[in-house]
Amino acid sequence: MSADVLRTVFDLVLAPFQQVVQEGTVMDCAEGKTRLCFPILSAWIADYAEDAALHGIGSKSCSKCEIPCKELGGNLLKIYETHDYILYREKALRQALAEVAGIAKYFQQVSVKLVNNVFAGLNRVNPADQHKPDLLHNIYLGLFKHMMEWVEEFLKKHKRQQAFDDAWKEILPYPGHRVPKKAHREVTQWQGKEMHNLGRCISAVLVSALRNPNSSQYHDIKSALKCVSTLVDFSLMAQYRSHTQIHLSTWKGICRHFTGLGTFFMSSVPRRLRVQKQIVRIRI
């Protein structure tokens, strides 16, 4: 779908919100009272490809910050400017044809394409705040997907693939867990539910598959188990519906622990399957 068509479709879909946001609408609240409310679009859940199309950003760019793609996952303490999509839209609309080359260079510097963000015209909406991380796209189909690519290469390197498949097929049923019907290597396509299911048992299955290492394998296998268990801990913390300061401190500790293991995680498998920097450099 072209950017112009996408913009037209979203203008049509979101048009009813424009008047409601400005004038408000009478709504029944939870305690039984009636109030004049102003519902505002606060989030749009999408995977990265969809998010990039909606925001009009380039591949490997952040929809929130003006960070060059080569710096993603780099200095965690560096603060970048937030994308101002409304300003971008105004710049694109008022530029004369003779200045198209100059404005194109400007957009390239901020990792934005020369197209309008579909949320830029909405009242009381900051387009840069619309993208929100979610469990499906960021954890199950993102973090777990990269983790399992790494695990498969690690098992192959240490000749433990069959042991992993055997342990995988021996998982017993228990509430909330779907017993796998196929060996892990026989599954050709993983969906969100399967990845969620995998997160419940991957640590135990991997421990079984990597048991009894020889002296040359011991250090790598110990580090691999720590890497995977840290990522699983991160996914479990992400499922909490709310967080206290204790939870957040624990979460940051998990991230720091995994960052300390990042060198092993990045160097123990072939370059083509190295986990992306943004997975290693988890930031809260």
GIHUSUL-V382721 format. One record per pair of residues at least 24 apart in sequence whose ideal C-beta (glycine too) atoms are under 10 Angstrom apart, sorted by sequence separation. I is the first residue (numbers start at 0). GAP is how many residues later the second one is. D is the distance in whole Angstrom. If there is no record, write none. Layout:
[[I GAP D] [I GAP D]]
This chain:
[[16 24 6] [87 24 6] [91 24 7] [160 24 7] [175 24 8] [176 24 7] [229 24 6] [232 24 9] [233 24 7] [257 24 6] [258 24 10] [87 25 10] [179 25 10] [183 25 10] [202 25 6] [228 25 10] [229 25 9] [232 25 9] [254 25 10] [56 26 8] [83 26 9] [87 26 9] [88 26 9] [170 26 10] [173 26 9] [201 26 6] [202 26 5] [205 26 10] [229 26 10] [254 26 9] [255 26 9] [13 27 7] [55 27 10] [82 27 7] [84 27 8] [87 27 9] [88 27 5] [173 27 10] [201 27 9] [229 27 5] [230 27 7] [254 27 5] [54 28 8] [56 28 10] [82 28 9] [83 28 10] [87 28 8] [88 28 7] [91 28 10] [202 28 9] [228 28 10] [229 28 4] [253 28 8] [254 28 7] [55 29 8] [80 29 8] [82 29 7] [87 29 7] [154 29 9] [170 29 9] [201 29 9] [202 29 5] [228 29 10] [229 29 10] [254 29 6] [54 30 7] [79 30 10] [89 30 9] [154 30 9] [167 30 9] [170 30 6] [201 30 6] [202 30 9] [226 30 10] [229 30 9] [230 30 10] [251 30 10] [253 30 9] [84 31 8] [85 31 8] [88 31 4] [200 31 10] [225 31 8] [226 31 7] [229 31 7] [250 31 9] [251 31 10] [55 32 8] [84 32 4] [87 32 7] [88 32 7] [151 32 8] [198 32 9] [199 32 9] [225 32 9] [251 32 6] [54 33 10] [55 33 9] [84 33 9] [85 33 9] [86 33 9] [150 33 9] [151 33 8] [167 33 8] [170 33 8] [198 33 6] [201 33 10] [250 33 6] [9 34 10] [82 34 8] [84 34 7] [85 34 5] [166 34 9] [167 34 9] [170 34 7] [197 34 10] [225 34 9] [226 34 5] [230 34 9] [84 35 5] [85 35 8] [169 35 9] [199 35 10] [225 35 6] [226 35 9] [229 35 9] [55 36 10] [83 36 10] [84 36 10] [85 36 10] [147 36 9] [168 36 10] [198 36 5] [199 36 9] [247 36 7] [166 37 8] [167 37 5] [170 37 10] [198 37 8] [223 37 9] [226 37 7] [227 37 10] [88 38 9] [163 38 10] [166 38 5] [167 38 10] [169 38 8] [222 38 6] [225 38 9] [226 38 5] [71 39 10] [85 39 9] [87 39 9] [165 39 10] [166 39 8] [195 39 9] [225 39 10] [84 40 10] [85 40 8] [164 40 9] [166 40 9] [167 40 9] [194 40 9] [198 40 9] [222 40 10] [223 40 8] [67 41 8] [84 41 8] [85 41 7] [163 41 6] [166 41 4] [167 41 8] [222 41 5] [223 41 9] [226 41 9] [242 41 10] [67 42 9] [68 42 7] [83 42 9] [84 42 4] [85 42 9] [147 42 8] [162 42 10] [163 42 7] [165 42 8] [166 42 5] [221 42 10] [222 42 8] [65 43 8] [66 43 9] [67 43 7] [82 43 9] [83 43 9] [84 43 6] [162 43 10] [165 43 8] [166 43 10] [195 43 9] [9 44 8] [65 44 5] [66 44 7] [81 44 8] [82 44 7] [83 44 7] [163 44 8] [164 44 8] [166 44 9] [219 44 8] [223 44 7] [230 44 10] [64 45 10] [65 45 7] [82 45 5] [84 45 9] [144 45 7] [162 45 7] [163 45 4] [218 45 9] [222 45 8] [223 45 10] [64 46 9] [65 46 8] [81 46 5] [82 46 10] [143 46 8] [159 46 9] [162 46 4] [163 46 8] [5 47 6] [6 47 10] [81 47 9] [147 47 8] [161 47 9] [162 47 8] [236 47 10] [5 48 7] [62 48 9] [143 48 9] [146 48 10] [159 48 10] [160 48 8] [162 48 8] [219 48 6] [226 48 9] [230 48 8] [233 48 7] [6 49 9] [57 49 9] [60 49 9] [61 49 7] [62 49 9] [140 49 8] [159 49 5] [162 49 10] [2 50 8] [5 50 9] [56 50 10] [57 50 8] [60 50 4] [139 50 9] [140 50 8] [143 50 10] [144 50 7] [147 50 7] [159 50 6] [233 50 10] [2 51 10] [55 51 9] [59 51 8] [60 51 8] [139 51 8] [140 51 6] [143 51 5] [146 51 9] [150 51 8] [154 51 8] [157 51 9] [159 51 9] [230 51 9] [0 52 8] [57 52 10] [58 52 9] [60 52 9] [139 52 5] [142 52 9] [143 52 8] [146 52 9] [153 52 9] [157 52 7] [229 52 10] [2 53 7] [56 53 9] [57 53 5] [138 53 9] [139 53 8] [141 53 9] [144 53 10] [159 53 9] [226 53 10] [56 54 6] [57 54 7] [58 54 10] [62 54 9] [139 54 8] [140 54 6] [143 54 6] [147 54 8] [150 54 10] [154 54 7] [56 55 6] [57 55 6] [135 55 9] [136 55 8] [139 55 4] [140 55 10] [143 55 6] [146 55 8] [150 55 7] [154 55 8] [157 55 8] [55 56 6] [56 56 7] [135 56 5] [138 56 8] [139 56 5] [142 56 9] [153 56 9] [157 56 10] [54 57 8] [55 57 5] [134 57 8] [135 57 9] [138 57 8] [139 57 9] [159 57 9] [54 58 9] [55 58 8] [56 58 9] [139 58 8] [143 58 8] [150 58 9] [157 58 10] [158 58 10] [55 59 4] [135 59 9] [139 59 7] [157 59 6] [52 60 10] [54 60 9] [55 60 6] [56 60 9] [134 60 10] [135 60 9] [138 60 8] [156 60 10] [51 61 9] [54 61 10] [55 61 5] [134 61 8] [159 61 9] [52 62 9] [54 62 5] [55 62 8] [65 62 10] [157 62 7] [53 63 7] [54 63 8] [63 63 10] [64 63 8] [156 63 8] [157 63 7] [53 64 5] [54 64 8] [55 64 9] [62 64 8] [63 64 5] [134 64 10] [52 65 9] [53 65 7] [54 65 9] [62 65 7] [63 65 8] [61 66 10] [62 66 10] [63 66 10] [153 66 8] [157 66 9] [62 67 8] [63 67 7] [153 67 9] [156 67 10] [62 68 5] [61 69 9] [153 69 10] [154 69 9] [153 70 6] [55 71 9] [54 72 7] [53 73 9] [54 73 8] [150 73 8] [153 73 9] [43 74 9] [149 74 9] [153 74 9] [43 75 7] [54 75 8] [53 76 8] [54 76 7] [150 76 9] [53 77 8] [149 77 8] [150 77 7] [40 78 7] [149 78 9] [50 79 9] [51 79 10] [50 80 5] [146 80 8] [147 80 10] [40 81 6] [43 81 10] [49 81 10] [50 81 10] [146 81 7] [149 81 10] [39 82 8] [40 82 9] [39 83 8] [40 83 9] [41 83 8] [43 83 9] [47 83 9] [39 84 5] [40 84 5] [41 84 10] [45 84 9] [146 84 5] [37 85 9] [39 85 6] [43 85 10] [44 85 9] [45 85 7] [145 85 9] [146 85 9] [37 86 8] [39 86 10] [40 86 10] [42 86 8] [43 86 5] [44 86 8] [45 86 9] [50 86 9] [41 87 8] [42 87 6] [43 87 7] [44 87 6] [46 87 9] [49 87 9] [143 87 8] [40 88 10] [41 88 8] [42 88 8] [43 88 8] [44 88 9] [45 88 9] [48 88 10] [142 88 6] [143 88 9] [146 88 9] [40 89 7] [42 89 4] [44 89 5] [46 89 8] [47 89 7] [142 89 10] [41 90 8] [46 90 4] [47 90 9] [42 91 9] [44 91 8] [45 91 7] [46 91 9] [142 91 7] [143 91 7] [44 92 8] [138 92 9] [142 92 7] [47 93 10] [46 94 7] [47 94 8] [46 95 8] [138 95 8] [139 95 8] [142 95 9] [138 96 5] [137 97 10] [138 97 10] [138 99 6] [134 100 8] [137 100 8] [138 100 8] [20 101 8] [21 101 6] [20 102 5] [21 102 8] [17 103 8] [19 103 9] [20 103 5] [134 103 6] [13 104 8] [17 104 7] [18 104 9] [20 104 8] [133 104 9] [134 104 7] [10 105 10] [12 105 9] [13 105 8] [16 105 7] [17 105 6] [132 105 8] [9 106 10] [16 106 8] [17 106 10] [9 107 10] [10 107 8] [13 107 9] [14 107 10] [16 107 10] [17 107 10] [6 108 8] [9 108 4] [13 108 6] [16 108 9] [5 109 9] [6 109 6] [8 109 8] [9 109 8] [2 110 8] [5 110 9] [6 110 9] [7 110 10] [10 110 7] [2 111 9] [3 111 8] [6 111 6] [9 111 9] [10 111 10] [13 111 9] [153 111 10] [156 111 8] [2 112 4] [3 112 9] [5 112 6] [9 112 9] [156 112 7] [1 113 9] [2 113 7] [6 113 9] [155 113 9] [156 113 9] [2 114 10] [6 114 9] [153 114 7] [155 114 10] [2 115 9] [149 115 7] [152 115 9] [153 115 6] [149 116 9] [152 116 4] [151 117 9] [152 117 6] [146 118 9] [149 118 8] [150 118 9] [145 119 10] [149 119 6] [152 119 9] [153 119 10] [148 120 8] [152 120 5] [151 121 8] [152 121 10] [148 123 10] [149 123 6] [148 124 5] [149 124 8] [148 125 9] [149 125 6] [148 126 8] [145 127 9] [145 128 9] [146 128 7] [145 129 5] [149 129 9] [144 130 10] [145 130 6] [142 132 9] [145 132 10] [146 132 8] [142 133 10] [145 133 5] [141 134 9] [144 134 10] [145 134 9] [142 135 10] [143 135 10] [141 136 9] [142 136 6] [141 137 7] [142 139 8] [137 140 10] [137 141 10] [75 179 9] [75 183 9] [72 189 10] [72 203 7] [73 203 7] [71 204 8] [72 204 3] [71 205 6] [72 205 5] [75 205 6] [70 206 10] [71 206 6] [72 206 8] [74 206 9] [75 206 9] [76 206 10] [69 207 10] [72 207 7] [73 207 7] [75 207 5] [72 208 4] [75 208 10] [71 209 8] [72 209 9] [72 210 9] [59 216 9] [61 216 9] [59 218 10]]
